[in-house]
Amino acid sequence: MARKKINKGDLQKILGVRYATIVDKTNGKTQFTLSEAFQIKKSLFPEYPIEYLFSKEVEADGVAYHSGYD
């Protein structure tokens, strides 16, 4: 999200939920629903496969990090 200058407020507007809900979802406390995931992909990241956006491991600079989504 940071590379594209997208913030939690942007996600809140797209999904139409409370800011606290976005914080919980991005911190891994609760999960995104399937429809939310597709909405995020379609609106913000159409160039990426959904599997990449919501994978458990994110690769940055050749190093894999766990994203916290279980």
N, CA, C and O atoms as a Tinker XYZ file with bonds, in Angstrom:
   280  protein
     1  N      0.821000   -1.187000    0.000000    73     2
     2  CA     0.000000    0.000000    0.000000    64     1     3
     3  C      0.865000    1.250000    0.000000    63     2     4     5
     4  O      0.540000    2.244000   -0.650000    81     3
     5  N      1.952000    1.191000    0.725000    73     3     6
     6  CA     2.799000    2.374000    0.855000    64     5     7
     7  C      3.398000    2.792000   -0.488000    63     6     8     9
     8  O      3.511000    3.984000   -0.776000    81     7
     9  N      3.780000    1.813000   -1.309000    73     7    10
    10  CA     4.370000    2.142000   -2.613000    64     9    11
    11  C      3.399000    2.927000   -3.490000    63    10    12    13
    12  O      3.816000    3.777000   -4.276000    81    11
    13  N      2.114000    2.642000   -3.357000    73    11    14
    14  CA     1.106000    3.326000   -4.160000    64    13    15
    15  C      0.470000    4.499000   -3.412000    63    14    16    17
    16  O     -0.488000    5.109000   -3.887000    81    15
    17  N      1.022000    4.803000   -2.228000    73    15    18
    18  CA     0.519000    5.904000   -1.391000    64    17    19
    19  C     -0.958000    5.732000   -1.043000    63    18    20    21
    20  O     -1.732000    6.689000   -1.059000    81    19
    21  N     -1.325000    4.501000   -0.733000    73    19    22
    22  CA    -2.677000    4.183000   -0.302000    64    21    23
    23  C     -2.642000    3.997000    1.209000    63    22    24    25
    24  O     -1.762000    3.321000    1.741000    81    23
    25  N     -3.607000    4.603000    1.895000    73    23    26
    26  CA    -3.612000    4.500000    3.349000    64    25    27
    27  C     -4.905000    3.830000    3.837000    63    26    28    29
    28  O     -5.776000    3.480000    3.040000    81    27
    29  N     -5.007000    3.666000    5.123000    73    27    30
    30  CA    -6.170000    3.012000    5.710000    64    29    31
    31  C     -7.450000    3.793000    5.453000    63    30    32    33
    32  O     -8.519000    3.198000    5.320000    81    31
    33  N     -7.357000    5.112000    5.383000    73    31    34
    34  CA    -8.514000    5.935000    5.065000    64    33    35
    35  C     -9.052000    5.631000    3.674000    63    34    36    37
    36  O    -10.263000    5.643000    3.456000    81    35
    37  N     -8.153000    5.360000    2.734000    73    35    38
    38  CA    -8.584000    4.985000    1.388000    64    37    39
    39  C     -9.350000    3.664000    1.420000    63    38    40    41
    40  O    -10.388000    3.524000    0.773000    81    39
    41  N     -8.833000    2.701000    2.176000    73    39    42
    42  CA    -9.529000    1.417000    2.304000    64    41    43
    43  C    -10.900000    1.612000    2.952000    63    42    44    45
    44  O    -11.880000    0.990000    2.542000    81    43
    45  N    -10.965000    2.461000    3.945000    73    43    46
    46  CA   -12.223000    2.733000    4.635000    64    45    47
    47  C    -13.272000    3.261000    3.651000    63    46    48    49
    48  O    -14.420000    2.819000    3.664000    81    47
    49  N    -12.873000    4.200000    2.807000    73    47    50
    50  CA   -13.805000    4.777000    1.837000    64    49    51
    51  C    -14.270000    3.741000    0.825000    63    50    52    53
    52  O    -15.452000    3.697000    0.482000    81    51
    53  N    -13.369000    2.922000    0.351000    73    51    54
    54  CA   -13.718000    1.921000   -0.661000    64    53    55
    55  C    -14.655000    0.860000   -0.092000    63    54    56    57
    56  O    -15.611000    0.449000   -0.749000    81    55
    57  N    -14.375000    0.424000    1.130000    73    55    58
    58  CA   -15.167000   -0.655000    1.717000    64    57    59
    59  C    -16.397000   -0.154000    2.474000    63    58    60    61
    60  O    -17.322000   -0.925000    2.731000    81    59
    61  N    -16.413000    1.123000    2.831000    73    59    62
    62  CA   -17.567000    1.673000    3.540000    64    61    63
    63  C    -17.715000    1.135000    4.952000    63    62    64    65
    64  O    -18.824000    0.870000    5.414000    81    63
    65  N    -16.581000    0.976000    5.635000    73    63    66
    66  CA   -16.598000    0.488000    7.022000    64    65    67
    67  C    -15.918000    1.507000    7.926000    63    66    68    69
    68  O    -15.317000    2.473000    7.455000    81    67
    69  N    -16.023000    1.277000    9.229000    73    67    70
    70  CA   -15.379000    2.181000   10.190000    64    69    71
    71  C    -13.859000    2.092000   10.081000    63    70    72    73
    72  O    -13.322000    1.054000    9.693000    81    71
    73  N    -13.177000    3.162000   10.420000    73    71    74
    74  CA   -11.717000    3.180000   10.399000    64    73    75
    75  C    -11.158000    2.108000   11.324000    63    74    76    77
    76  O    -10.182000    1.441000   10.979000    81    75
    77  N    -11.764000    1.935000   12.496000    73    75    78
    78  CA   -11.294000    0.927000   13.459000    64    77    79
    79  C    -11.369000   -0.482000   12.860000    63    78    80    81
    80  O    -10.537000   -1.335000   13.168000    81    79
    81  N    -12.352000   -0.715000   12.018000    73    79    82
    82  CA   -12.485000   -2.016000   11.355000    64    81    83
    83  C    -11.306000   -2.248000   10.415000    63    82    84    85
    84  O    -10.755000   -3.347000   10.361000    81    83
    85  N    -10.920000   -1.209000    9.674000    73    83    86
    86  CA    -9.768000   -1.317000    8.770000    64    85    87
    87  C     -8.497000   -1.579000    9.567000    63    86    88    89
    88  O     -7.666000   -2.391000    9.161000    81    87
    89  N     -8.343000   -0.906000   10.682000    73    87    90
    90  CA    -7.164000   -1.124000   11.525000    64    89    91
    91  C     -7.114000   -2.573000   11.996000    63    90    92    93
    92  O     -6.059000   -3.204000   11.938000    81    91
    93  N     -8.233000   -3.102000   12.457000    73    91    94
    94  CA    -8.277000   -4.501000   12.899000    64    93    95
    95  C     -7.925000   -5.455000   11.761000    63    94    96    97
    96  O     -7.192000   -6.422000   11.965000    81    95
    97  N     -8.438000   -5.189000   10.578000    73    95    98
    98  CA    -8.197000   -6.075000    9.440000    64    97    99
    99  C     -6.746000   -5.997000    8.967000    63    98   100   101
   100  O     -6.146000   -7.030000    8.670000    81    99
   101  N     -6.186000   -4.828000    8.893000    73    99   102
   102  CA    -4.802000   -4.701000    8.424000    64   101   103
   103  C     -3.792000   -5.172000    9.471000    63   102   104   105
   104  O     -2.659000   -5.508000    9.126000    81   103
   105  N     -4.187000   -5.201000   10.734000    73   103   106
   106  CA    -3.309000   -5.725000   11.781000    64   105   107
   107  C     -3.481000   -7.226000   11.992000    63   106   108   109
   108  O     -2.786000   -7.824000   12.814000    81   107
   109  N     -4.412000   -7.840000   11.246000    73   107   110
   110  CA    -4.625000   -9.276000   11.352000    64   109   111
   111  C     -5.523000   -9.706000   12.484000    63   110   112   113
   112  O     -5.658000  -10.902000   12.742000    81   111
   113  N     -6.144000   -8.758000   13.171000    73   111   114
   114  CA    -7.044000   -9.097000   14.278000    64   113   115
   115  C     -8.321000   -9.757000   13.751000    63   114   116   117
   116  O     -8.823000  -10.714000   14.339000    81   115
   117  N     -8.836000   -9.236000   12.641000    73   115   118
   118  CA    -9.965000   -9.852000   11.934000    64   117   119
   119  C     -9.569000   -9.981000   10.467000    63   118   120   121
   120  O     -8.608000   -9.356000   10.018000    81   119
   121  N    -10.308000  -10.789000    9.732000    73   119   122
   122  CA    -9.974000  -11.044000    8.332000    64   121   123
   123  C    -10.855000  -10.234000    7.392000    63   122   124   125
   124  O    -11.986000   -9.878000    7.722000    81   123
   125  N    -10.311000   -9.952000    6.214000    73   123   126
   126  CA   -11.104000   -9.364000    5.147000    64   125   127
   127  C    -12.036000  -10.450000    4.619000    63   126   128   129
   128  O    -11.651000  -11.616000    4.538000    81   127
   129  N    -13.250000  -10.073000    4.262000    73   127   130
   130  CA   -14.151000  -11.023000    3.622000    64   129   131
   131  C    -13.700000  -11.196000    2.175000    63   130   132   133
   132  O    -12.918000  -10.397000    1.661000    81   131
   133  N    -14.192000  -12.232000    1.530000    73   131   134
   134  CA   -13.836000  -12.469000    0.139000    64   133   135
   135  C    -14.291000  -11.305000   -0.738000    63   134   136   137
   136  O    -13.553000  -10.872000   -1.623000    81   135
   137  N    -15.487000  -10.799000   -0.503000    73   135   138
   138  CA   -15.969000   -9.675000   -1.315000    64   137   139
   139  C    -15.137000   -8.413000   -1.069000    63   138   140   141
   140  O    -14.910000   -7.642000   -2.001000    81   139
   141  N    -14.681000   -8.190000    0.160000    73   139   142
   142  CA   -13.805000   -7.045000    0.445000    64   141   143
   143  C    -12.473000   -7.199000   -0.281000    63   142   144   145
   144  O    -11.950000   -6.235000   -0.840000    81   143
   145  N    -11.935000   -8.399000   -0.271000    73   143   146
   146  CA   -10.661000   -8.654000   -0.945000    64   145   147
   147  C    -10.763000   -8.348000   -2.434000    63   146   148   149
   148  O     -9.881000   -7.703000   -3.000000    81   147
   149  N    -11.835000   -8.808000   -3.065000    73   147   150
   150  CA   -12.012000   -8.542000   -4.494000    64   149   151
   151  C    -12.264000   -7.062000   -4.769000    63   150   152   153
   152  O    -11.825000   -6.537000   -5.793000    81   151
   153  N    -12.957000   -6.398000   -3.877000    73   151   154
   154  CA   -13.204000   -4.971000   -4.025000    64   153   155
   155  C    -11.892000   -4.182000   -3.933000    63   154   156   157
   156  O    -11.677000   -3.249000   -4.706000    81   155
   157  N    -11.024000   -4.550000   -3.000000    73   155   158
   158  CA    -9.713000   -3.902000   -2.855000    64   157   159
   159  C     -8.880000   -4.131000   -4.101000    63   158   160   161
   160  O     -8.273000   -3.198000   -4.626000    81   159
   161  N     -8.847000   -5.365000   -4.576000    73   159   162
   162  CA    -8.074000   -5.679000   -5.777000    64   161   163
   163  C     -8.569000   -4.877000   -6.969000    63   162   164   165
   164  O     -7.778000   -4.254000   -7.677000    81   163
   165  N     -9.878000   -4.894000   -7.191000    73   163   166
   166  CA   -10.458000   -4.221000   -8.352000    64   165   167
   167  C    -10.228000   -2.712000   -8.299000    63   166   168   169
   168  O     -9.896000   -2.100000   -9.315000    81   167
   169  N    -10.401000   -2.113000   -7.132000    73   167   170
   170  CA   -10.320000   -0.658000   -6.987000    64   169   171
   171  C     -8.901000   -0.121000   -6.899000    63   170   172   173
   172  O     -8.604000    0.945000   -7.438000    81   171
   173  N     -8.025000   -0.851000   -6.225000    73   171   174
   174  CA    -6.700000   -0.298000   -5.926000    64   173   175
   175  C     -5.527000   -1.023000   -6.573000    63   174   176   177
   176  O     -4.509000   -0.405000   -6.882000    81   175
   177  N     -5.663000   -2.314000   -6.779000    73   175   178
   178  CA    -4.525000   -3.103000   -7.248000    64   177   179
   179  C     -4.905000   -4.039000   -8.396000    63   178   180   181
   180  O     -4.648000   -5.239000   -8.303000    81   179
   181  N     -5.502000   -3.534000   -9.466000    73   179   182
   182  CA    -5.937000   -4.429000  -10.546000    64   181   183
   183  C     -4.788000   -5.165000  -11.230000    63   182   184   185
   184  O     -5.004000   -6.196000  -11.867000    81   183
   185  N     -3.588000   -4.648000  -11.103000    73   183   186
   186  CA    -2.426000   -5.244000  -11.760000    64   185   187
   187  C     -1.851000   -6.450000  -11.012000    63   186   188   189
   188  O     -0.997000   -7.157000  -11.547000    81   187
   189  N     -2.308000   -6.689000   -9.785000    73   187   190
   190  CA    -1.769000   -7.784000   -8.971000    64   189   191
   191  C     -2.781000   -8.917000   -8.832000    63   190   192   193
   192  O     -3.982000   -8.666000   -8.738000    81   191
   193  N     -2.305000  -10.160000   -8.817000    73   191   194
   194  CA    -3.224000  -11.278000   -8.546000    64   193   195
   195  C     -3.684000  -11.232000   -7.087000    63   194   196   197
   196  O     -2.942000  -10.793000   -6.208000    81   195
   197  N     -4.886000  -11.678000   -6.845000    73   195   198
   198  CA    -5.444000  -11.656000   -5.491000    64   197   199
   199  C     -4.596000  -12.487000   -4.532000    63   198   200   201
   200  O     -4.481000  -12.157000   -3.351000    81   199
   201  N     -4.005000  -13.562000   -5.041000    73   199   202
   202  CA    -3.156000  -14.422000   -4.200000    64   201   203
   203  C     -1.951000  -13.649000   -3.667000    63   202   204   205
   204  O     -1.528000  -13.860000   -2.531000    81   203
   205  N     -1.408000  -12.766000   -4.478000    73   203   206
   206  CA    -0.271000  -11.958000   -4.047000    64   205   207
   207  C     -0.698000  -10.945000   -2.983000    63   206   208   209
   208  O     -0.003000  -10.753000   -1.986000    81   207
   209  N     -1.826000  -10.312000   -3.198000    73   207   210
   210  CA    -2.283000   -9.268000   -2.274000    64   209   211
   211  C     -2.616000   -9.794000   -0.886000    63   210   212   213
   212  O     -2.419000   -9.099000    0.111000    81   211
   213  N     -3.116000  -11.015000   -0.822000    73   211   214
   214  CA    -3.573000  -11.546000    0.453000    64   213   215
   215  C     -2.833000  -12.817000    0.858000    63   214   216   217
   216  O     -3.389000  -13.681000    1.535000    81   215
   217  N     -1.575000  -12.923000    0.436000    73   215   218
   218  CA    -0.785000  -14.098000    0.805000    64   217   219
   219  C     -0.290000  -13.975000    2.239000    63   218   220   221
   220  O     -0.248000  -12.881000    2.802000    81   219
   221  N      0.081000  -15.104000    2.817000    73   219   222
   222  CA     0.593000  -15.115000    4.185000    64   221   223
   223  C      2.023000  -14.639000    4.245000    63   222   224   225
   224  O      2.471000  -14.149000    5.281000    81   223
   225  N      2.745000  -14.775000    3.156000    73   223   226
   226  CA     4.124000  -14.293000    3.120000    64   225   227
   227  C      4.251000  -13.225000    2.059000    63   226   228   229
   228  O      3.736000  -13.363000    0.950000    81   227
   229  N      4.941000  -12.163000    2.412000    73   227   230
   230  CA     5.174000  -11.061000    1.494000    64   229   231
   231  C      6.672000  -10.965000    1.290000    63   230   232   233
   232  O      7.441000  -10.948000    2.252000    81   231
   233  N      7.084000  -10.902000    0.030000    73   231   234
   234  CA     8.511000  -10.833000   -0.249000    64   233   235
   235  C      8.900000   -9.383000   -0.504000    63   234   236   237
   236  O      8.301000   -8.702000   -1.336000    81   235
   237  N      9.899000   -8.931000    0.217000    73   235   238
   238  CA    10.414000   -7.579000    0.043000    64   237   239
   239  C     11.921000   -7.663000   -0.065000    63   238   240   241
   240  O     12.583000   -8.177000    0.837000    81   239
   241  N     12.459000   -7.173000   -1.138000    73   239   242
   242  CA    13.899000   -7.194000   -1.364000    64   241   243
   243  C     14.472000   -8.601000   -1.267000    63   242   244   245
   244  O     15.575000   -8.797000   -0.756000    81   243
   245  N     13.714000   -9.581000   -1.762000    73   243   246
   246  CA    14.200000  -10.953000   -1.776000    64   245   247
   247  C     14.062000  -11.689000   -0.459000    63   246   248   249
   248  O     14.485000  -12.839000   -0.353000    81   247
   249  N     13.477000  -11.052000    0.549000    73   247   250
   250  CA    13.315000  -11.680000    1.856000    64   249   251
   251  C     11.824000  -11.864000    2.123000    63   250   252   253
   252  O     11.040000  -10.931000    1.950000    81   251
   253  N     11.434000  -13.059000    2.542000    73   251   254
   254  CA    10.015000  -13.331000    2.818000    64   253   255
   255  C      9.688000  -12.971000    4.256000    63   254   256   257
   256  O     10.417000  -13.341000    5.177000    81   255
   257  N      8.599000  -12.255000    4.447000    73   255   258
   258  CA     8.129000  -11.872000    5.766000    64   257   259
   259  C      6.698000  -12.369000    5.927000    63   258   260   261
   260  O      5.926000  -12.372000    4.968000    81   259
   261  N      6.349000  -12.783000    7.124000    73   259   262
   262  CA     4.979000  -13.188000    7.395000    64   261   263
   263  C      4.140000  -11.932000    7.577000    63   262   264   265
   264  O      4.521000  -11.025000    8.316000    81   263
   265  N      2.996000  -11.882000    6.899000    73   263   266
   266  CA     2.174000  -10.676000    6.917000    64   265   267
   267  C      1.233000  -10.593000    8.100000    63   266   268   269
   268  O      0.703000   -9.519000    8.382000    81   267
   269  N      1.007000  -11.694000    8.800000    73   267   270
   270  CA     0.106000  -11.681000    9.935000    64   269   271
   271  C     -1.296000  -12.138000    9.604000    63   270   272   273
   272  O     -2.124000  -12.268000   10.505000    81   271
   273  N     -1.589000  -12.389000    8.331000    73   271   274
   274  CA    -2.917000  -12.884000    7.960000    64   273   275
   275  C     -2.927000  -14.388000    8.055000    63   274   276   277
   276  O     -2.184000  -15.060000    7.339000    81   275
   277  N     -3.767000  -14.937000    8.937000    73   275   278
   278  CA    -3.872000  -16.379000    9.121000    64   277   279
   279  C     -5.233000  -16.857000    8.677000    63   278   280
   280  O     -5.522000  -18.051000    8.753000    81   279
